[in-house]
Amino acid sequence: MVRTCREARPPLDDLVASTVRMSCFPTAQPPDPGAAHGAMALLPGPAEPPGPEPPVGGGGGGGGVGGARARHVIINVGGCRVRLAWAALARCPLARLERLRACRGHDELLRVCDDYDVSRDEFFFDRSPCAFRAIVALLRAGKLRLLRGACALAFRDELAYWGIDEARLERCCLRRLRRREEEAAEARAGPAERGGPGSPACAPGPGGGRLARGRRRLRDVLDDPRSGPAGKLFACVSVAFVAVTAVGLCLSTMPDIRAEEERGECSPRCRSLFVLETVCVAWFSFEFLLRSLQAESKCAFLRTPLNIIDILAILPFYVSLLVGLAARPGAGGSKLLERAGLVLRLLRALRVLYVMRLARHSLGLRSLGLTVRRCAREFGLLLLFLCVAMALFAPLVHLAERELGARRDFSSVPASYWWAVISMTTVGYGDMVPRSLPGQVVALSSILGGILLMALPVTAIFHTFSRCYSELKEQQQRAAGPEPALREDSARSASATEDDGSQGPDGAGPAGDSVAGPWASAGPP
């Protein structure tokens, strides 16, 4: 509706007279010019009285009302009235308001805004007033900040609606938005990989409602011990098998049992340990099969870190069986037996991965894994600090001890790298000790520098772990809360129905309360 005063076109009243007005603008009576516009209104004072108006974006007009309206636009966003100058929009353009200025008819107008009040000469947008306050601050001060306590993802949607680039956010606020986007992406990917709520495995498709319900029940038994007695029993049995496997692994490394294995003897103790390991691996294989059955996407299931750990822990047992059968005394020579024994010893070390299965039943271990994923940059920064400090202190201590002190402990700079790492991490094995005064000064500097360098990223990692633990705990509580909430809602609905029946159609019962939208205003402006 950008027109000049010299153009012979219908006025704005004729163009928007047929516009559908929303419920927030009264049409029965004209508004009171002296009425206040609510506590959230940013434009104090009475509204301007209606009168002959020129086009919204036109020029011309001296000092009258028409000229003021040509220079300003009144916007009502969810009950928050703001008067903006077109010059401010020129300094920091908003794509939606620029489209509003270019409208030529009421059809175009309704595609840009939600309503237009002719009497008040204001455009209404049914959007978040809180987010628009931050946008107004951008127009007036030139800085766009994310409000404290506001949802970063919802604010991003508001920026997209008004046509503002996310890059205009301040650097700290932009980092907060990116971090929230990563957390939301991980939250969306988690249930899809586990087959949890919101995944395709839980959505009943056409003709597959019974299969979907079966998968949902199986998932609850496998992943949620609070789902019922079956879930608790399954979790207890799984943890017990992990503990038995760890004990069997420790017993298999005893010197007398190792000596019997190296001699090729099969004593009753070795046979008992083999039977125990076979039973545990059979249970883990059965559990892995159940988890694969309840997953809709098998590729996403196999990419999950915990499932990869299960595969690496289970496969060595079957591989060792095949190698043992292929390397029987009559199946080959001594070299094949030696290679088979080496392979078996290497595969036996992978059995320690069984302990990682406890992460399925431990909130703390899941928080630790999530912290490692989110703090990859911080861990890289910590490694960088250690490498730089190691490259600095290792040559210094080698120079101080080897060249000045004539010591043989620090024979070379690469040999001094080990000492530098052990000193900076304050471990101190004592295998390499500087004895000269310059070497001791270098050692003191490396210890103090290591403490300071490690403390910097560790603080961020600690805060991330606390946040991850709180998030997982809240998710756990929300997952355990729907059933009581449903019972409360059904009881509340029943009581509301009884109240409605006793009060009649015009009674003010609980069911008769009006439910407003998230941005609905309390009344007409």
Secondary structure, DSSP 8 states (H G I E B T S, - for coil): ----TTS----HHHHHTT----TTS--SS---TT----TT-SS-S----------TT-----SSHHHHHHHEEEEEETTEEEEEEHHHHHHS--HHHHHHHT--SHHHHHHHSSEEETTTTEEEE-S-HHHHHHHHHHHHHS-B---TTS-HHHHHHHHHHHT--GGGB-HHHHHHHHHHHHHHHHHHHHHHHHT-TTSGGGS--TT-HHHHHHHHHHHHHHH-GGG-HHHHHHHHHHHHHHHHHHHHHHHTTSHHHHHHHHHT---HHHHHHHHHHHHHHHHHHHHHHHHHHS-S-HHHHHTSHHHHHHHHHHHHHHHHHHHHHHT-TTSS-HHHHHHHHHHHHHHHGGGGGGGGGGGGT-HHHHHHHHHHHHTHHHHHHHHHHHHHHHHHHHHHHHIIIIIIS--SS--SHHHHHHHHHHHHTT---SSS---SHHHHHHHHHHHHHHHHHHHHHHHHHHHHHHHHHHHHHHHHHHHHSHHHHHHHHHHHHHHHHHHHHHH-TT---GGGS----TT--SS--
